[in-house]
Amino acid sequence: MKEIFNDYIQNLETYIMFRIKEEVSRITPELIAKNRAPISLSMGAPTQMPPKYALDALKEAIDKKGMHTYSSPKGEKSFREACALRMKNRFGVTLDPDKEIFSLIGSKEGIANFIRLLINPSTKKEEKDIIMLPDPGYASYKEMIKVSGGLGYSVPLTPENNFMPDMEKVFEKLIKDGYNPKKVKALLINYPNNPLGATATREYFEHIVKFCKKHNILLVSDAAYADLYFKPELKPMSILEIEGAKDIAVEFHSLSKPYAMTGWRAGWICGNAEAVQIFGKLKSTLDSGMFKAIQIACAKILNSKEGDEYIIEANKEYKRKQQIFVEGLKELGWGEFNVPDSTFYLWIPIPPRYKTSVEFTHDLMHKSGVVAAPGSAFGEYGEGFCRISIVCSEDQLREAIERMKTDGFYFNL
Ligand SMILES: Cc1ncc(COP(=O)(O)O)c(C=O)c1O
């Protein structure tokens, strides 16, 4: 059977988070037996309920006539108008809901299909289209590019470059590494970044826009975490706030993280009209849009007082949880590491006695039932670290720290 399937897909590994989930299910009885029931610090999925206002709106909408028929892949007009209003209210960005916004069945779907839109698939390395992507970065990007027949080129995000590398230097290195600069289709950015929690300054966004314009590269911004931040003065920006960005940029937004709606599958792409329109053509052949009742509920929450208050409260809670876990790590001997002002992630070095992040996270899961994500899953610059997601309850976070103390997971032994 093997040769029947697409080469890229048959060689694809199951997505890391689902692999971890399967492994956790497999060993759960064993962990329970030794009083170490799994505590998930691996998935980037909020565990609280979505805003009541949105739940009520969904319940009300669900009984309405016409809700259960196909919607338009583009998104209902009222949903796109609500997205446009959100972009205006939150970022001061003006968008045409008819030409510059398109609905998504979650931003993961959108990003994967957008990548597909850019790449002319090729099996020959020298002919492959290139997408530059953040490293460490969201684990799916690289695989999305690979299964589309393209090549991902790592843009290193390191403390040395303050997670904002000089793109001209990266581009020079790409050429030095033997890649054809003409094959570079897009630069994918993600601020606030998963897994680092790093954000970008306005100056850096200006630099990125200038770079993409100069080299005729499409700028693709993933803003999934734009509403998860702890300091009002460091409120993450939209790339579309930069003058002229719309000439070369699109941005992906998601309701998953700010409103704890990961299962609702709701988001939108916005920005450059030509890119959004051609993306729409592809989408119209691939799917039939979001569930209409969900669009109604999402449209309501996006520009509501209730939605904004929910985000403020959720961020306060994440900050408290971050403090609990950082405190615990300090007691376990973790020294200096970056404590981010955004996202619900912590990116921490693995103890020096472990050779790889997989070795450490495997040991932590099997001995203590504490499930973290290995840094190597996020790119070649991710080795030596692991990602902790602080979305579980405060009690579970404290319990994870207690277990680590009891089971000897000190940074230095
Ligand atoms: C950086 C980033 N982008 C996009 C997504 C996908 O989010 P969704 O498909 O739920 O909108 C995730 C999910 O973890 C993410 O971390």
The ligand as an ORCA input file, in Angstrom:
! r2SCAN-3c Opt
* xyz 0 1
  C       1.034     29.927     17.168
  C      -0.252     29.214     16.944
  N      -0.954     29.491     15.839
  C      -2.108     28.892     15.573
  C      -2.629     27.929     16.427
  C      -3.913     27.250     16.051
  O      -4.985     27.759     16.737
  P      -6.487     27.501     16.277
  O      -6.456     26.585     15.090
  O      -7.164     26.870     17.432
  O      -7.048     28.835     15.899
  C      -1.943     27.596     17.582
  C      -2.451     26.572     18.497
  O      -1.820     26.118     19.406
  C      -0.714     28.261     17.845
  O      -0.006     27.986     18.943
*
